[in-house]
Amino acid sequence: MMAVRFLKIAALYLVAGMTLGAYMGATENFTLAPVHAHVNLLGFMIPTLIGLIGLVRPAVLETRLATVFFWLYQITVPVSMLALAWMLIGHRSIAPVVGIFSGGMWLAALLYAINLWMTLSHTPKNSP
């Protein structure tokens, strides 16, 4: 079930984001604060919300478009977070990679929105 996949992945990002936050606090080096914030938002919060929506309305995550969105999102988020971290520690030449993969995340969000809109538009009115 795709909803469960989203929730399990979200849990991994929660641990990763909190680990990074704890590391930054312990070392008092907050250079990677933008990565920490994005890992928590893009890695934990968004997949959690999508997973919960999928539990309430399973049809939303049972389409081919949902599968495309899932894989595009799961590829672009970690790559863009790693590239952003690399850029923030001083390797500015990787900025185009951050931009390209951020564009991929935007495309994934667009696909999700289209899929959600189309799926909910075709759901019977008496469904939850």
Secondary structure, DSSP 4 states (H G I P E B T S, - for coil): -HHHHHHHHHHHHHHHHHHHHHHHHHHT--TTHHHHHHIIIIIIIHHHHHHHHHHH-GGGGSSHHHHHHHHHHHHHHHHHHHHHHHHHTT-GGGHHHHHHHHHHHHHHHHHHHHHHHHHHHTS-TT--
